């Protein structure tokens, strides 16, 4: 599969800079730091200067990046923020079910940067939809009898969409994106009657039974562009759960199609993201406003192992890591909902620790380093859960932590759970306020899911006056003690009488995660979901919906300094070669270990890359520093970013760096390619920050979409000592002459060196294993 069509990359940047297809292309130099309040785009802006490092530039377009990004490629954020605070706002807390509502005026607009509306879906016609435009549609039809929530007559629709645009008038820097999919609507959608339609959703829109569904992708992308235009959104957030080759991933309701197409899902996902990026960029040029494309990405190493090397990162403005649901009642292992670090004690990872140099992958720090391998820190956001997960009747552990809790009757496990390990005995009743319902029986699914404000009331021994509205038990048994894990940086609540364990992010955890974001240069945080935040109602003597945690995040992340805007830690070369890198040949699912992709380096430049050239690249410390190659390329580590035998408390660095040598008996000819196979253990996102050294000169590659550097015709163009001869200095080859080892000749515009004695063998005809070593064109 093509990772990056780099020749198109060159034309795109040339067009953006007004240089046509000139041989030299100068990228933007660093500029002054960005203002912190949004400014209108300037007609005279050189938008290429504002493109984030590594972001794919759609060919032939002058995309208005400066509408959103400053001249360092950093996003211009509102409300004094240095880092993003992204909150999911859901459609279903609208008051129609007599439960407490969370509406547009409950959003703390002055403390956030982005709102993701959850959810749109893929309908049966492969179009983006929120359902029929009826008065009971919360997105476009509902109205609320509350002062300040009167619909704005400027818009020809009501509902949340009207009010989001109304409030944006007073908060113009806050961006809104429509999130598409989610757990329940990835493979289908809910009709107006509340019944699920098993349409196939993302799975059928992106794939057929035999390949990529190009027509479905085109239809969806066109409809998505019109959707964001019609309803005033600033972009799309794709929540496809999940395009992975791992069997049994995603909702069990979707297994009928997802498991049957596991080998096709990632290729379809790649194509979807490329098409969306290009069509949104085309719309941005036409509309004079930039549209963002983001994803909610899995963070578990198990899921990511089935997503190749996450080739889609090049198309994304940023990634929202779903660094929560890392433990839950799909099995009986009791652990943190959203651990920041590994502690080395997770019983679910007992085999993982043994196999992978002690590195545990169910924590946010590991996921951060997975994505950091392919993109700068500032395009990565840390997901934080404003809700809990939990178990009852927990056995063992320390105050429940790292204990076990298996459902007593394993024949009653929810679909998709209890497969490799027993399913868990989820906390229920008053310990499960935000429950899902069993689609067959209608009963509550016990999972210990509660907003943070509810678990704080449990901690205080308070039965909130809202409990009956949710239809759960009102009896409160036992007491809840809050505990702190100083290694994973997580809080949990333990009720020793009922042996109930609840884990979620409250004050101390949110503070630790905000500090982590600030210290590591990450782009910000993503919140699922804002309605779980709390305040204290002194009159009612209880906690309820509020903005305490978001206020804390705002305070830290408005004083965090600029986020990391550069992909590489090594200095950027001054010259760039038009060279592409592709990855393929991945085994599927559980067979993808060890991970052994085929790597193809394609030379799209005008001259050969000679044998003996050095190729270096980085890969993330999410995998141990033990990568090898299976092609005799002599892969060697020049730097290991993490060397400890575990990742307890966090990984030490961002990158391992390796070096390979183009075999001396061959070159990478202009228009040709070099293939080799690498192997590693844990998943990594795209190897990045490639460099090729020719004749002592180091070049960056267009594969990485660098912001800076001069695009040159080929090695040696623009310098005096790289890439082989610029003139044919060696004597011309003669069929009657005897040549010995080391003799050099010129023939048909190239120079060659004899590997051994030869006579009458024409240079250029003997192949890569033959007598004549190709030294380059001249």
C-alpha positions, -999 to +999 in steps of 0.1 A: +000+000+000+013+034-009+022+055+022+031+087+005+030+096-032+060+117-029+062+129-065+028+144-060+041+159-028+067+178-047+042+192-072+019+202-044+044+222-026+057+237-058+022+248-067+017+262-032+048+282-034+041+294-070+072+277-084+056+252-107+077+220-109+111+238-105+140+217-095+146+238-063+119+244-037+126+264-006+105+256+024+095+281+050+121+290+077+112+292+113+094+324+123+083+342+155+060+325+181+023+326+175-002+349+190-026+331+214-058+345+200-071+337+165-065+362+138-083+363+104-065+349+075-045+373+054-049+374+017-011+379+014-003+349+037+021+323+023+000+294+035+027+269+030+046+286+058+019+276+082+016+239+073+023+217+103+055+196+100+046+162+085+010+171+074+002+158+039-002+187+014-029+180-011-013+182-045-018+214-065-037+234-038-028+265-018-045+253+013-053+281+038-033+267+067-028+302+081-065+303+089-057+279+118-019+276+122+008+301+128+041+304+110+056+276+131+028+253+122+012+254+156-025+257+160-038+291+170-058+284+202-085+305+220-090+314+256-053+320+263-046+283+259-011+270+249-025+235+245-058+221+233-087+213+256-111+192+235-144+181+249-169+156+235-205+169+237-231+142+233-265+142+216-283+120+241-280+141+273-308+163+259-335+159+287-359+140+265-356+108+287-363+127+320-327+124+330-305+154+338-295+173+306-261+187+295-268+213+269-248+238+249-250+265+276-235+240+301-203+239+281-175+260+296-168+279+263-142+302+279-119+273+290-118+250+259-105+250+224-126+224+205-160+207+208-165+173+192-202+166+187-211+129+192-222+115+170-230+115+133-231+082+115-227+065+081-262+059+067-274+031+044-264+053+014-228+057+026-235+094+035-228+113+067-260+117+086-276+125+120-310+111+111-341+126+097-347+163+103-377+160+127-386+180+158-373+153+181-339+151+165-315+166+191-290+176+164-313+196+141-348+197+155-352+199+192-356+232+211-353+238+249-374+260+271-345+277+289-334+313+288-305+317+265-313+286+244-336+302+220-327+292+185-308+317+164-331+326+134-300+330+112-299+292+108-326+271+090-323+243+115-328+240+153-313+216+178-277+214+191-263+225+157-282+258+158-270+265+194-234+255+188-232+281+160-251+307+181-226+303+209-196+303+185-205+339+176-194+349+211-166+324+212-152+326+177-119+308+185-135+276+197-137+251+169-165+225+164-161+192+147-186+165+140-175+132+154-186+102+132-191+067+144-183+058+180-185+023+195-222+018+188-224+034+154-193+023+136-210-007+119-245+007+118-268+034+132-298+040+153-330+048+135-357+073+146-374+044+165-343+037+185-336+004+168-302-003+154-299-006+117-271-031+109-260-013+077-223-021+079-214+015+085-177+022+081-170-014+073-192-015+042-185+021+032-148+015+030-146-021+019-163-047-003-160-084+002-128-083-019-112-049-017-116-012-011-150+004-017-138+034-037-173+044-047-185+043-011-156+064+002-161+090-025-198+092-017-191+096+021-164+121+016-185+143-006-214+142+018-191+149+047-178+181+031-213+193+024-223+184+060-196+205+076-205+234+053-242+231+059-240+230+097-211+253+103-186+228+116-148+234+114-140+198+105-145+161+110-135+137+138-135+101+126-143+076+154-141+043+135-139+016+162-119-003+148-102-007+115-079-034+128-071-069+117-075-083+152-104-107+154-131-098+179-122-060+180-150-034+181-186-039+189-199-075+189-229-062+169-205-057+140-187-090+140-209-103+112-191-079+088-159-067+107-144-102+113-152-113+078-132-083+063-103-080+088-077-083+060-092-053+041-101-029+069-068-010+072-064-005+035-099+009+033-093+032+063-061+046+047-080+054+015-108+070+034-085+093+053-066+103+021-098+111+003-112+130+032-080+150+036-080+160-001-116+168-003-116+189+028-085+208+015-103+214-018-133+228+001-110+249+023-095+265-008-129+272-023-144+285+010-113+304+023-114+286+056-094+256+068-112+224+077-096+200+103-095+163+101-089+143+133-095+108+146-102+091+179-075+065+179-071+033+200-043+033+225-041-004+234-011-022+219-034-052+211-056-031+188-027-012+173-009-044+163-036-048+137-032-013+123+001-019+105+022+012+111-007+036+113+000+051+079-029+076+082-011+100+106+001+121+076-035+131+068-045+142+103-043+176+120-041+157+153-048+124+170-070+121+200-057+090+219-085+071+236-063+065+266-092+051+287-112+019+288-078+003+293-094-021+318-130-031+321-154-060+326-147-076+293-124-096+314-119-102+351-087-083+357-092-053+380-072-022+370-072+014+361-096+029+336-070+053+323-035+047+337-009+073+328+021+050+334+027+013+337+035-001+372+047-035+362+020-051+383-009-054+358-020-091+359-036-087+325+000-081+311+017-110+328+026-126+295+033-093+279+059-084+305+077-117+299+077-114+261+084-077+255+113-066+277+090-058+306+071-031+286+034-028+294+011-012+268-020-004+287-012+031+297-012+066+282+026+071+282+031+040+260+004+052+236+020+086+234+053+071+224+036+049+198+022+080+180+053+101+188+073+078+165+054+092+135+044+127+144+054+157+166+041+158+202+019+188+194-003+167+170-011+142+198-037+147+225-041+127+257-076+113+263-090+116+298-121+099+311-146+119+331-162+086+341-154+054+360-153+017+353-156-008+380-162-043+394-179-058+425-169-088+447-133-082+439-109-108+452-073-100+461-053-070+451-045-039+473-078-023+482-090-041+450-063-028+427-048-056+405-073-081+420-098-102+400-136-103+397-152-129+375-189-130+368-202-160+388-222-174+359-199-173+329-227-184+306-242-149+311-212-129+298-220-101+274-213-109+237-176-104+228-164-108+265-150-137+284-132-152+254-096-157+264-102-149+301-133-150+323-156-120+319-158-095+348-185-090+374-193-054+368-204-030+396-241-025+393-271-006+408-261+027+424-225+020+414-235+020+377-253+053+370-244+057+333-252+021+323-259+007+289-288-016+284-287-052+272-302-051+237-322-083+242-334-081+278-333-044+283-316-049+317-287-027+328-252-040+318-232-039+350-199-021+343-194+004+371-198+034+347-204+067+366-198+104+360-172+118+383-198+139+401-217+107+411-187+088+424-178+119+446-212+117+461-207+080+468-174+089+485-193+113+507-221+088+515-247+108+495-275+094+475-280+122+449-315+135+442-310+124+406-306+087+412-342+077+406-341+096+372-315+070+360-335+040+372-309+026+395-311+013+431-313+041+457-298+020+485-262+029+495-243+001+511-209+005+527-185+034+524-162+044+496-125+053+502-104+071+477-069+058+470-040+071+449-015+051+429+017+072+428+032+051+400+003+050+375-009+084+387-045+072+392-073+075+417-097+048+426-125+042+450-128+011+472-159-001+491-146-028+514-181-039+525-193-047+489-157-052+476-165-027+449-137-010+429-143+021+408-116+038+387-117+072+370-100+106+367-107+131+394-087+161+407-053+145+415-052+124+383-063+153+361-036+175+376-010+148+370-021+143+334-021+180+327+014+183+341+024+154+319+010+171+288+028+203+297+061+186+304+062+164+273+051+190+247+019+171+238-008+191+220-034+189+248-061+167+262-094+152+248-122+147+273-148+119+271-172+134+280-177+169+294-210+160+312-189+139+337-173+170+351-185+183+384-192+212+408-205+212+443-241+224+449-241+237+484-279+241+486-285+205+475-254+193+495-243+172+466-219+171+436-235+176+402-225+185+366-200+214+364-166+225+351-141+220+380-118+196+361-119+216+329-111+247+349-081+229+363-070+218+329-073+253+315-052+267+343-023+243+337-025+243+299-028+281+295+006+283+312+023+253+296+042+271+268+041+262+231+037+225+222+062+205+203+059+214+166+088+195+151+088+157+143+125+150+146+150+155+174+179+155+150+186+187+130+168+189+097+191+186+066+192+216+043+183+195+012+154+172+005+152+142-019+120+131-036+121+097-021+091+077-009+088+049+017+061+022+017+053-006+042+035-038+034+034-075+039+019-074+074+005-106+088-031-104+101-042-103+136-026-126+161-002-138+134+014-104+133+042-113+158+070-108+154+060-078+132+079-082+099+069-056+073+084-052+039+099-018+034+102-003-001+123+029-007+115+044-040+138+070-056+117+095-074+146+119-078+164+125-111+197+106-102+207+074-087+214+068-050+247+049-051+257+018-032+273+025+001+248+053+009+236+054+045+199+053+054+189+063+089+154+065+105+137+068+139+111+045+154+092+050+186+101+037+220+068+019+221+088-011+209+120-023+226+152-011+210+158-045+193+147-039+157+165-060+132+165-066+094+161-098+075+177-087+043+214-084+050+212-046+052+233-045+084+207-026+105+224-012+135+212+011+163+230+044+166+208+055+195+184+038+219+158+061+235+148+036+262+172+011+276+156+000+309+142-035+311+107-022+318+087+010+314+075+014+350+069+051+355+073+059+319+095+054+288+128+074+290+129+088+255+109+092+223+130+075+196+153+047+187+175+055+157+189+029+133+212+029+103+213+007+072+237+007+042+227+004+006+247-026-005+278-017-023+269-039-053+237-021-061+222+014-062+187+028-059+184+040-095+163+070-105+128+057-107+138+025-090+134+011-055+151-009-028+133-035-008+141-049+026+124-065+056+126-053+092+114-070+124+103-058+158+082-069+187+056-043+199+037-020+176+052+012+162+036+039+141+054+049+109+092+049+111+100+085+105+127+112+102+144+094+074+178+106+062+199+094+033+237+102+034+254+103+000+290+113-003+290+129+031+259+150+025+227+142+044+193+146+028+158+145+042+130+127+023+097+139+009+082+109+026+083+129+059+066+160+044+092+183+061+084+220+064+119+232+056+147+224+032+155+227-005+141+201-028+169+191-051+170+170-083+190+142-068+221+134-047+249+158-056+225+186-069+234+217-050+266+204-034+301+196-044+307+162-028+275+141-029+258+116-051+286+105-075+302+124-103+287+154-120+308+148-151+319+115-168+355+115-157+362+078-162+373+065-196+346+051-219+340+014-218+354-007-246+344-042-254+379-053-262+396-040-231+404-061-201+392-046-168+404-056-133+388-052-099+383-015-091+386-002-127+360+025-135+344+032-168+318+055-184+289+040-205+256+054-216+257+084-192+267+064-161+298+054-143+306+018-133+332+000-112+344-035-119+340-060-091+364-085-106+383-092-139+361-088-169+362-084-207+333-078-231+305-076-206+286-045-212+280-022-182+243-018-173+235-053-185+250-075-158+224-069-131+228-061-094+248-092-087+270-089-118+305-076-124+297-040-130+287-019-099+267+012-109+282+043-093+256+069-106+247+089-135+269+116-150 
